[in-house]
Amino acid sequence: MRTTKNISIFDDDVKIDFKLTALSAMKLQKWIIKAGIALAESGLLETDVGNNFSIDAVFSAISKKGLGFLGKLDPEKTNALLIELIHDTALKMTGAGVIELTESELENTFTKIQSLFELEKQCFAINFDFFRTDGKSDTPVKTTTR
């Protein structure tokens, strides 16, 4: 069963409720591949990660570059990836039901960039809890050997 979480984000004084559902393993893998290709096309992985490819190495390269690496990313692909992650993870809860989050719905939902960033952060958190820096994961893992 995939993890779900209900959250509220305040945009000014307006409370907006969302239901987040972690992506399936296959959908998340496809998203990661697209994100990896976007990073590779930027040249970031080749010059700063090299043969030491790991998630830690990617994050380290990004943190060393600061926002400078953004200049190498294709803004259309990057935006599409963020919208896809939000669309596939979050539903906006209303008194009448739920609303799928498209780019135009996000445009109509938020007035503050901080509120949008919070939703993005929460979508990343529910899908990538296995990258937590404290070494813990909300995802139980059982392994067996034969």
FIZAVO-267058 format. One record per atom (N, C-alpha, C, O): x, y, z; residue number from 1; atom name. Coordinates in nm, 4 decimals. Layout:
% residues N
X	Y	Z	NUM	CA
...
***
This chain:
% residues 146
0.0843	-0.1177	0.0000	1	N
0.0000	0.0000	0.0000	1	CA
0.0894	0.1248	0.0000	1	C
0.1890	0.1317	0.0721	1	O
0.0522	0.2204	-0.0806	2	N
0.1308	0.3430	-0.0898	2	CA
0.0968	0.4372	0.0258	2	C
-0.0161	0.4404	0.0749	2	O
0.1963	0.5125	0.0671	3	N
0.1808	0.6084	0.1762	3	CA
0.0908	0.7228	0.1335	3	C
0.1025	0.7734	0.0219	3	O
0.0015	0.7633	0.2218	4	N
-0.0815	0.8809	0.1986	4	CA
-0.0655	0.9749	0.3171	4	C
-0.0290	0.9337	0.4272	4	O
-0.0933	1.1006	0.2920	5	N
-0.0774	1.2017	0.3963	5	CA
-0.1692	1.3188	0.3629	5	C
-0.1739	1.3635	0.2483	5	O
-0.2408	1.3676	0.4610	6	N
-0.3214	1.4881	0.4437	6	CA
-0.2446	1.6059	0.5016	6	C
-0.1931	1.5989	0.6132	6	O
-0.2373	1.7133	0.4257	7	N
-0.1668	1.8327	0.4718	7	CA
-0.2527	1.9563	0.4460	7	C
-0.3434	1.9553	0.3627	7	O
-0.2219	2.0603	0.5185	8	N
-0.2829	2.1917	0.4960	8	CA
-0.1710	2.2916	0.4746	8	C
-0.0714	2.2920	0.5471	8	O
-0.1884	2.3754	0.3752	9	N
-0.0920	2.4815	0.3463	9	CA
-0.1683	2.6128	0.3502	9	C
-0.2766	2.6249	0.2930	9	O
-0.1106	2.7105	0.4181	10	N
-0.1745	2.8420	0.4248	10	CA
-0.1128	2.9329	0.3204	10	C
0.0091	2.9489	0.3143	10	O
-0.1975	2.9918	0.2390	11	N
-0.1573	3.0883	0.1384	11	CA
-0.2206	3.2197	0.1831	11	C
-0.3414	3.2391	0.1687	11	O
-0.1390	3.3096	0.2372	12	N
-0.1892	3.4236	0.3144	12	CA
-0.2695	3.3644	0.4299	12	C
-0.2151	3.2857	0.5074	12	O
-0.3939	3.3991	0.4432	13	N
-0.4759	3.3446	0.5514	13	CA
-0.5705	3.2351	0.5035	13	C
-0.6583	3.1924	0.5784	13	O
-0.5538	3.1898	0.3812	14	N
-0.6422	3.0884	0.3240	14	CA
-0.5803	2.9503	0.3462	14	C
-0.4678	2.9236	0.3040	14	O
-0.6548	2.8644	0.4123	15	N
-0.6106	2.7265	0.4365	15	CA
-0.6516	2.6400	0.3179	15	C
-0.7685	2.6365	0.2796	15	O
-0.5537	2.5703	0.2601	16	N
-0.5789	2.4842	0.1450	16	CA
-0.5385	2.3430	0.1852	16	C
-0.4258	2.3201	0.2290	16	O
-0.6309	2.2483	0.1702	17	N
-0.6070	2.1101	0.2097	17	CA
-0.5715	2.0246	0.0886	17	C
-0.6272	2.0403	-0.0200	17	O
-0.4768	1.9335	0.1113	18	N
-0.4320	1.8440	0.0056	18	CA
-0.4226	1.7022	0.0602	18	C
-0.3969	1.6807	0.1786	18	O
-0.4437	1.6074	-0.0282	19	N
-0.4162	1.4676	0.0029	19	CA
-0.3013	1.4253	-0.0867	19	C
-0.3100	1.4338	-0.2092	19	O
-0.1936	1.3795	-0.0245	20	N
-0.0762	1.3340	-0.0978	20	CA
-0.0729	1.1821	-0.0965	20	C
-0.1000	1.1196	0.0060	20	O
-0.0400	1.1236	-0.2095	21	N
-0.0232	0.9792	-0.2207	21	CA
0.1086	0.9537	-0.2924	21	C
0.1325	1.0051	-0.4017	21	O
0.1931	0.8741	-0.2295	22	N
0.3219	0.8419	-0.2912	22	CA
0.2993	0.7720	-0.4248	22	C
0.2056	0.6938	-0.4408	22	O
0.3861	0.8015	-0.5190	23	N
0.3780	0.7387	-0.6504	23	CA
0.4071	0.5896	-0.6397	23	C
0.4739	0.5446	-0.5466	23	O
0.3566	0.5143	-0.7355	24	N
0.3924	0.3728	-0.7427	24	CA
0.5415	0.3630	-0.7756	24	C
0.6016	0.4586	-0.8246	24	O
0.5990	0.2488	-0.7488	25	N
0.7418	0.2285	-0.7758	25	CA
0.7751	0.2522	-0.9230	25	C
0.8755	0.3163	-0.9542	25	O
0.6920	0.2014	-1.0129	26	N
0.7187	0.2173	-1.1567	26	CA
0.7066	0.3633	-1.1996	26	C
0.7888	0.4127	-1.2767	26	O
0.6040	0.4321	-1.1498	27	N
0.5855	0.5719	-1.1879	27	CA
0.7000	0.6577	-1.1341	27	C
0.7484	0.7477	-1.2028	27	O
0.7428	0.6294	-1.0111	28	N
0.8540	0.7049	-0.9526	28	CA
0.9835	0.6770	-1.0285	28	C
1.0629	0.7681	-1.0519	28	O
1.0045	0.5525	-1.0666	29	N
1.1242	0.5202	-1.1441	29	CA
1.1263	0.5963	-1.2760	29	C
1.2306	0.6485	-1.3154	29	O
1.0131	0.6033	-1.3444	30	N
1.0059	0.6772	-1.4705	30	CA
1.0348	0.8256	-1.4477	30	C
1.1036	0.8889	-1.5279	30	O
0.9820	0.8810	-1.3377	31	N
1.0062	1.0218	-1.3071	31	CA
1.1552	1.0449	-1.2787	31	C
1.2129	1.1430	-1.3255	31	O
1.2165	0.9553	-1.2028	32	N
1.3591	0.9683	-1.1698	32	CA
1.4441	0.9608	-1.2962	32	C
1.5414	1.0349	-1.3099	32	O
1.4084	0.8726	-1.3875	33	N
1.4833	0.8626	-1.5132	33	CA
1.4750	0.9936	-1.5903	33	C
1.5760	1.0423	-1.6410	33	O
1.3542	1.0514	-1.5995	34	N
1.3405	1.1801	-1.6699	34	CA
1.4203	1.2903	-1.6011	34	C
1.4844	1.3717	-1.6675	34	O
1.4163	1.2928	-1.4681	35	N
1.4934	1.3937	-1.3942	35	CA
1.6431	1.3716	-1.4132	35	C
1.7186	1.4675	-1.4290	35	O
1.6858	1.2470	-1.4116	36	N
1.8276	1.2156	-1.4329	36	CA
1.8750	1.2570	-1.5712	36	C
1.9863	1.3071	-1.5869	36	O
1.7907	1.2362	-1.6712	37	N
1.8256	1.2770	-1.8072	37	CA
1.8373	1.4290	-1.8147	37	C
1.9283	1.4817	-1.8788	37	O
1.7452	1.4990	-1.7492	38	N
1.7520	1.6459	-1.7488	38	CA
1.8814	1.6934	-1.6827	38	C
1.9457	1.7865	-1.7311	38	O
1.9192	1.6292	-1.5722	39	N
2.0453	1.6662	-1.5053	39	CA
2.1656	1.6322	-1.5926	39	C
2.2607	1.7099	-1.6012	39	O
2.1610	1.5164	-1.6571	40	N
2.2723	1.4764	-1.7443	40	CA
2.2864	1.5711	-1.8620	40	C
2.3977	1.6077	-1.8998	40	O
2.1718	1.6117	-1.9213	41	N
2.1761	1.7050	-2.0339	41	CA
2.2352	1.8396	-1.9930	41	C
2.2925	1.9106	-2.0756	41	O
2.2211	1.8743	-1.8653	42	N
2.2758	2.0012	-1.8176	42	CA
2.4281	1.9959	-1.8050	42	C
2.4937	2.0996	-1.7948	42	O
2.4838	1.8748	-1.8059	43	N
2.6274	1.8595	-1.7893	43	CA
2.6686	1.8490	-1.6433	43	C
2.7852	1.8216	-1.6150	43	O
2.5780	1.8698	-1.5514	44	N
2.6099	1.8675	-1.4090	44	CA
2.6661	1.7329	-1.3657	44	C
2.7645	1.7280	-1.2919	44	O
2.6058	1.6251	-1.4101	45	N
2.6484	1.4936	-1.3638	45	CA
2.7861	1.4570	-1.4178	45	C
2.8665	1.3955	-1.3477	45	O
2.8126	1.4942	-1.5403	46	N
2.9393	1.4571	-1.6025	46	CA
3.0576	1.5289	-1.5393	46	C
3.1590	1.4665	-1.5081	46	O
3.0452	1.6588	-1.5204	47	N
3.1598	1.7362	-1.4738	47	CA
3.1774	1.7334	-1.3230	47	C
3.2903	1.7418	-1.2747	47	O
3.0698	1.7219	-1.2476	48	N
3.0811	1.7334	-1.1029	48	CA
3.0600	1.6035	-1.0273	48	C
3.0976	1.5933	-0.9106	48	O
3.0005	1.5042	-1.0918	49	N
2.9775	1.3772	-1.0251	49	CA
3.0744	1.2723	-1.0797	49	C
3.1287	1.1917	-1.0041	49	O
3.0952	1.2739	-1.2097	50	N
3.1889	1.1816	-1.2720	50	CA
3.1520	1.0367	-1.2493	50	C
3.0359	0.9983	-1.2638	50	O
3.2508	0.9562	-1.2137	51	N
3.2292	0.8129	-1.1932	51	CA
3.1741	0.7808	-1.0551	51	C
3.1381	0.6661	-1.0285	51	O
3.1669	0.8788	-0.9676	52	N
3.1175	0.8594	-0.8314	52	CA
2.9672	0.8843	-0.8264	52	C
2.9203	0.9643	-0.7454	52	O
2.8910	0.8161	-0.9128	53	N
2.7484	0.8444	-0.9207	53	CA
2.6746	0.7823	-0.8040	53	C
2.6714	0.6604	-0.7873	53	O
2.6164	0.8679	-0.7249	54	N
2.5260	0.8279	-0.6168	54	CA
2.4372	0.9486	-0.5903	54	C
2.4672	1.0599	-0.6335	54	O
2.3304	0.9259	-0.5206	55	N
2.2411	1.0369	-0.4881	55	CA
2.3162	1.1400	-0.4045	55	C
2.2996	1.2603	-0.4244	55	O
2.3989	1.0930	-0.3107	56	N
2.4768	1.1868	-0.2287	56	CA
2.5705	1.2709	-0.3153	56	C
2.5877	1.3904	-0.2913	56	O
2.6313	1.2071	-0.4167	57	N
2.7226	1.2801	-0.5051	57	CA
2.6462	1.3840	-0.5872	57	C
2.6962	1.4942	-0.6095	57	O
2.5263	1.3496	-0.6319	58	N
2.4443	1.4443	-0.7087	58	CA
2.4073	1.5632	-0.6214	58	C
2.4227	1.6781	-0.6630	58	O
2.3580	1.5360	-0.4994	59	N
2.3213	1.6457	-0.4096	59	CA
2.4426	1.7302	-0.3722	59	C
2.4322	1.8523	-0.3601	59	O
2.5565	1.6661	-0.3541	60	N
2.6787	1.7393	-0.3221	60	CA
2.7178	1.8319	-0.4374	60	C
2.7547	1.9473	-0.4157	60	O
2.7093	1.7799	-0.5607	61	N
2.7428	1.8618	-0.6776	61	CA
2.6492	1.9808	-0.6889	61	C
2.6924	2.0922	-0.7185	61	O
2.5202	1.9570	-0.6652	62	N
2.4228	2.0650	-0.6727	62	CA
2.4510	2.1686	-0.5641	62	C
2.4459	2.2888	-0.5901	62	O
2.4809	2.1223	-0.4423	63	N
2.5053	2.2181	-0.3337	63	CA
2.6332	2.2982	-0.3573	63	C
2.6398	2.4152	-0.3197	63	O
2.7342	2.2381	-0.4185	64	N
2.8575	2.3119	-0.4491	64	CA
2.8343	2.4182	-0.5552	64	C
2.8927	2.5265	-0.5499	64	O
2.7489	2.3866	-0.6514	65	N
2.7208	2.4802	-0.7599	65	CA
2.6250	2.5898	-0.7163	65	C
2.6183	2.6957	-0.7786	65	O
2.5511	2.5642	-0.6095	66	N
2.4488	2.6595	-0.5703	66	CA
2.3443	2.6664	-0.6800	66	C
2.3145	2.5658	-0.7443	66	O
2.2898	2.7825	-0.7013	67	N
2.1880	2.7974	-0.8051	67	CA
2.2493	2.8082	-0.9442	67	C
2.1760	2.8132	-1.0429	67	O
2.3811	2.8119	-0.9543	68	N
2.4470	2.8241	-1.0836	68	CA
2.4144	2.7120	-1.1796	68	C
2.4111	2.7334	-1.3008	68	O
2.3897	2.5904	-1.1266	69	N
2.3594	2.4790	-1.2159	69	CA
2.2243	2.4963	-1.2849	69	C
2.1997	2.4357	-1.3892	69	O
2.1369	2.5785	-1.2274	70	N
2.0046	2.5980	-1.2879	70	CA
2.0148	2.6565	-1.4279	70	C
1.9298	2.6305	-1.5130	70	O
2.1190	2.7355	-1.4514	71	N
2.1372	2.7971	-1.5829	71	CA
2.1584	2.6959	-1.6929	71	C
2.1427	2.7280	-1.8107	71	O
2.1945	2.5725	-1.6559	72	N
2.2169	2.4692	-1.7555	72	CA
2.0952	2.3802	-1.7766	72	C
2.0929	2.2998	-1.8698	72	O
1.9946	2.3936	-1.6918	73	N
1.8752	2.3111	-1.7050	73	CA
1.7773	2.3735	-1.8037	73	C
1.7661	2.4957	-1.8134	73	O
1.7078	2.2886	-1.8758	74	N
1.6038	2.3346	-1.9663	74	CA
1.4820	2.3723	-1.8815	74	C
1.4235	2.2856	-1.8164	74	O
1.4428	2.5010	-1.8812	75	N
1.3334	2.5423	-1.7928	75	CA
1.2005	2.4737	-1.8244	75	C
1.1225	2.4472	-1.7330	75	O
1.1737	2.4449	-1.9494	76	N
1.0480	2.3780	-1.9850	76	CA
1.0441	2.2359	-1.9300	76	C
0.9419	2.1926	-1.8767	76	O
1.1550	2.1631	-1.9429	77	N
1.1603	2.0261	-1.8914	77	CA
1.1531	2.0256	-1.7386	77	C
1.0851	1.9419	-1.6790	77	O
1.2234	2.1192	-1.6765	78	N
1.2253	2.1259	-1.5308	78	CA
1.0860	2.1573	-1.4772	78	C
1.0400	2.0930	-1.3828	78	O
1.0194	2.2543	-1.5359	79	N
0.8838	2.2892	-1.4942	79	CA
0.7894	2.1718	-1.5163	79	C
0.7068	2.1420	-1.4301	79	O
0.8006	2.1056	-1.6296	80	N
0.7137	1.9918	-1.6590	80	CA
0.7329	1.8797	-1.5567	80	C
0.6364	1.8144	-1.5170	80	O
0.8569	1.8577	-1.5143	81	N
0.8838	1.7553	-1.4130	81	CA
0.8195	1.7905	-1.2789	81	C
0.7608	1.7044	-1.2133	81	O
0.8306	1.9161	-1.2386	82	N
0.7689	1.9580	-1.1124	82	CA
0.6172	1.9469	-1.1182	82	C
0.5547	1.8979	-1.0242	82	O
0.5583	1.9918	-1.2272	83	N
0.4129	1.9844	-1.2427	83	CA
0.3682	1.8380	-1.2440	83	C
0.2669	1.8032	-1.1832	83	O
0.4431	1.7533	-1.3128	84	N
0.4094	1.6112	-1.3181	84	CA
0.4132	1.5488	-1.1783	84	C
0.3233	1.4735	-1.1410	84	O
0.5176	1.5807	-1.1015	85	N
0.5290	1.5255	-0.9656	85	CA
0.4114	1.5699	-0.8788	85	C
0.3529	1.4887	-0.8071	85	O
0.3772	1.6973	-0.8851	86	N
0.2637	1.7480	-0.8069	86	CA
0.1337	1.6838	-0.8548	86	C
0.0551	1.6350	-0.7736	86	O
0.1110	1.6836	-0.9847	87	N
-0.0124	1.6284	-1.0418	87	CA
-0.0324	1.4828	-1.0006	87	C
-0.1431	1.4423	-0.9649	87	O
0.0755	1.4045	-1.0058	88	N
0.0650	1.2620	-0.9782	88	CA
0.0649	1.2295	-0.8286	88	C
0.0328	1.1171	-0.7900	88	O
0.1003	1.3263	-0.7448	89	N
0.1100	1.3034	-0.6006	89	CA
-0.0038	1.3661	-0.5222	89	C
-0.0544	1.3045	-0.4284	89	O
-0.0457	1.4874	-0.5579	90	N
-0.1361	1.5652	-0.4734	90	CA
-0.2725	1.5868	-0.5367	90	C
-0.2859	1.6038	-0.6579	90	O
-0.3725	1.5854	-0.4508	91	N
-0.5076	1.6252	-0.4876	91	CA
-0.5482	1.7385	-0.3948	91	C
-0.5190	1.7348	-0.2753	91	O
-0.6148	1.8383	-0.4490	92	N
-0.6673	1.9486	-0.3681	92	CA
-0.8040	1.9071	-0.3156	92	C
-0.8926	1.8693	-0.3923	92	O
-0.8198	1.9145	-0.1852	93	N
-0.9448	1.8735	-0.1211	93	CA
-1.0351	1.9959	-0.1065	93	C
-0.9923	2.1018	-0.0604	93	O
-1.1600	1.9788	-0.1466	94	N
-1.2587	2.0857	-0.1312	94	CA
-1.3819	2.0264	-0.0645	94	C
-1.3931	1.9047	-0.0501	94	O
-1.4733	2.1120	-0.0243	95	N
-1.5969	2.0637	0.0348	95	CA
-1.6757	1.9739	-0.0589	95	C
-1.7503	1.8864	-0.0148	95	O
-1.6587	1.9961	-0.1883	96	N
-1.7334	1.9202	-0.2888	96	CA
-1.6586	1.7965	-0.3384	96	C
-1.7137	1.7197	-0.4172	96	O
-1.5373	1.7760	-0.2949	97	N
-1.4611	1.6603	-0.3422	97	CA
-1.3144	1.6937	-0.3603	97	C
-1.2537	1.7620	-0.2779	97	O
-1.2588	1.6441	-0.4700	98	N
-1.1169	1.6643	-0.4972	98	CA
-1.0975	1.7275	-0.6337	98	C
-1.1801	1.7122	-0.7237	98	O
-0.9865	1.7988	-0.6471	99	N
-0.9504	1.8631	-0.7735	99	CA
-0.8100	1.8176	-0.8103	99	C
-0.7179	1.8257	-0.7290	99	O
-0.7941	1.7696	-0.9341	100	N
-0.6611	1.7345	-0.9826	100	CA
-0.5806	1.8613	-1.0027	100	C
-0.6331	1.9633	-1.0474	100	O
-0.4539	1.8541	-0.9698	101	N
-0.3685	1.9725	-0.9772	101	CA
-0.2943	1.9786	-1.1106	101	C
-0.1928	1.9118	-1.1305	101	O
-0.3462	2.0582	-1.1986	102	N
-0.2808	2.0887	-1.3249	102	CA
-0.2032	2.2194	-1.3052	102	C
-0.2131	2.2833	-1.2004	102	O
-0.1277	2.2572	-1.4049	103	N
-0.0543	2.3830	-1.3953	103	CA
-0.1502	2.5009	-1.3790	103	C
-0.1244	2.5906	-1.2988	103	O
-0.2599	2.5015	-1.4539	104	N
-0.3529	2.6146	-1.4417	104	CA
-0.4244	2.6120	-1.3068	104	C
-0.4546	2.7178	-1.2517	104	O
-0.4520	2.4942	-1.2530	105	N
-0.5139	2.4870	-1.1198	105	CA
-0.4171	2.5387	-1.0134	105	C
-0.4584	2.6077	-0.9202	105	O
-0.2902	2.5059	-1.0267	106	N
-0.1895	2.5592	-0.9328	106	CA
-0.1819	2.7113	-0.9435	106	C
-0.1684	2.7812	-0.8431	106	O
-0.1906	2.7607	-1.0651	107	N
-0.1891	2.9061	-1.0874	107	CA
-0.3048	2.9728	-1.0139	107	C
-0.2893	3.0814	-0.9580	107	O
-0.4204	2.9076	-1.0142	108	N
-0.5390	2.9627	-0.9486	108	CA
-0.5436	2.9356	-0.7983	108	C
-0.6209	2.9988	-0.7263	108	O
-0.4617	2.8424	-0.7508	109	N
-0.4649	2.8033	-0.6099	109	CA
-0.3767	2.8926	-0.5233	109	C
-0.4174	2.9342	-0.4149	109	O
-0.2568	2.9217	-0.5708	110	N
-0.1588	2.9914	-0.4870	110	CA
-0.1344	3.1345	-0.5331	110	C
-0.1285	3.1631	-0.6527	110	O
-0.1203	3.2233	-0.4357	111	N
-0.0763	3.3596	-0.4643	111	CA
0.0677	3.3799	-0.4176	111	C
0.1364	3.4695	-0.4666	111	O
0.1135	3.2983	-0.3243	112	N
0.2476	3.3109	-0.2663	112	CA
0.3373	3.1972	-0.3148	112	C
0.2974	3.0808	-0.3118	112	O
0.4568	3.2305	-0.3587	113	N
0.5527	3.1305	-0.4045	113	CA
0.5923	3.0363	-0.2911	113	C
0.6193	2.9185	-0.3144	113	O
0.5957	3.0887	-0.1674	114	N
0.6313	3.0051	-0.0533	114	CA
0.5316	2.8901	-0.0364	114	C
0.5693	2.7795	0.0022	114	O
0.4058	2.9172	-0.0654	115	N
0.3023	2.8130	-0.0534	115	CA
0.3227	2.7052	-0.1590	115	C
0.3105	2.5863	-0.1294	115	O
0.3532	2.7454	-0.2805	116	N
0.3821	2.6494	-0.3870	116	CA
0.5060	2.5684	-0.3522	116	C
0.5066	2.4465	-0.3694	116	O
0.6116	2.6342	-0.3033	117	N
0.7332	2.5630	-0.2629	117	CA
0.7034	2.4610	-0.1537	117	C
0.7597	2.3515	-0.1540	117	O
0.6159	2.4958	-0.0610	118	N
0.5808	2.4020	0.0459	118	CA
0.5129	2.2781	-0.0112	118	C
0.5427	2.1666	0.0315	118	O
0.4223	2.2957	-0.1071	119	N
0.3583	2.1804	-0.1697	119	CA
0.4611	2.0954	-0.2426	119	C
0.4587	1.9727	-0.2322	119	O
0.5514	2.1592	-0.3164	120	N
0.6565	2.0841	-0.3862	120	CA
0.7411	2.0063	-0.2864	120	C
0.7707	1.8888	-0.3083	120	O
0.7798	2.0705	-0.1781	121	N
0.8614	2.0053	-0.0744	121	CA
0.7896	1.8833	-0.0177	121	C
0.8509	1.7783	0.0016	121	O
0.6610	1.8969	0.0089	122	N
0.5834	1.7857	0.0640	122	CA
0.5691	1.6717	-0.0377	122	C
0.5703	1.5546	0.0001	122	O
0.5558	1.7054	-0.1654	123	N
0.5482	1.6024	-0.2698	123	CA
0.6807	1.5277	-0.2809	123	C
0.6820	1.4058	-0.2981	123	O
0.7910	1.5994	-0.2712	124	N
0.9220	1.5337	-0.2711	124	CA
0.9364	1.4457	-0.1480	124	C
0.9834	1.3323	-0.1577	124	O
0.8966	1.4970	-0.0326	125	N
0.9149	1.4246	0.0935	125	CA
0.8412	1.2908	0.0927	125	C
0.8971	1.1900	0.1359	125	O
0.7179	1.2880	0.0448	126	N
0.6414	1.1631	0.0488	126	CA
0.6936	1.0615	-0.0524	126	C
0.6795	0.9409	-0.0319	126	O
0.7535	1.1089	-0.1605	127	N
0.8044	1.0185	-0.2632	127	CA
0.9497	0.9775	-0.2436	127	C
0.9917	0.8722	-0.2914	127	O
1.0262	1.0602	-0.1735	128	N
1.1692	1.0343	-0.1605	128	CA
1.2122	1.0231	-0.0154	128	C
1.3219	1.0667	0.0197	128	O
1.1279	0.9654	0.0702	129	N
1.1630	0.9539	0.2112	129	CA
1.2862	0.8662	0.2316	129	C
1.3511	0.8750	0.3358	129	O
1.3191	0.7823	0.1345	130	N
1.4358	0.6958	0.1476	130	CA
1.5673	0.7716	0.1319	130	C
1.6743	0.7137	0.1505	130	O
1.5605	0.9020	0.0975	131	N
1.6802	0.9849	0.0895	131	CA
1.6991	1.0704	0.2135	131	C
1.7835	1.1600	0.2144	131	O
1.6215	1.0442	0.3189	132	N
1.6308	1.1261	0.4388	132	CA
1.7725	1.1248	0.4925	132	C
1.8396	1.0216	0.4915	132	O
1.8178	1.2407	0.5395	133	N
1.9551	1.2531	0.5875	133	CA
1.9764	1.1880	0.7230	133	C
2.0906	1.1626	0.7613	133	O
1.8682	1.1602	0.7975	134	N
1.8856	1.0967	0.9275	134	CA
1.9003	0.9450	0.9162	134	C
1.9115	0.8754	1.0171	134	O
1.9001	0.8939	0.7918	135	N
1.9187	0.7516	0.7709	135	CA
1.7939	0.6687	0.7933	135	C
1.7957	0.5475	0.7719	135	O
1.6862	0.7314	0.8357	136	N
1.5620	0.6595	0.8605	136	CA
1.4710	0.6741	0.7397	136	C
1.4839	0.7679	0.6610	136	O
1.3803	0.5813	0.7269	137	N
1.2840	0.5839	0.6186	137	CA
1.1477	0.5502	0.6735	137	C
1.1358	0.4712	0.7672	137	O
1.0455	0.6089	0.6167	138	N
0.9100	0.5716	0.6536	138	CA
0.8678	0.4445	0.5804	138	C
0.7626	0.3875	0.6095	138	O
0.9504	0.4003	0.4852	139	N
0.9192	0.2831	0.4060	139	CA
0.9857	0.1610	0.4665	139	C
1.1085	0.1527	0.4698	139	O
0.9052	0.0645	0.5153	140	N
0.9667	-0.0561	0.5719	140	CA
1.0310	-0.1390	0.4613	140	C
0.9765	-0.1517	0.3517	140	O
1.1467	-0.1947	0.4915	141	N
1.2186	-0.2767	0.3935	141	CA
1.2504	-0.4110	0.4578	141	C
1.3105	-0.4169	0.5651	141	O
1.2100	-0.5175	0.3922	142	N
1.2429	-0.6518	0.4378	142	CA
1.3239	-0.7168	0.3273	142	C
1.2897	-0.7064	0.2095	142	O
1.4301	-0.7833	0.3655	143	N
1.5095	-0.8537	0.2652	143	CA
1.5218	-0.9995	0.3099	143	C
1.5255	-1.0292	0.4293	143	O
1.5278	-1.0871	0.2142	144	N
1.5515	-1.2279	0.2423	144	CA
1.6584	-1.2760	0.1463	144	C
1.6713	-1.2256	0.0348	144	O
1.7341	-1.3732	0.1909	145	N
1.8343	-1.4329	0.1033	145	CA
1.8031	-1.5815	0.0937	145	C
1.7503	-1.6422	0.1869	145	O
1.8365	-1.6373	-0.0194	146	N
1.8114	-1.7819	-0.0395	146	CA
1.9403	-1.8534	-0.0639	146	C
1.9409	-1.9749	-0.0831	146	O
***
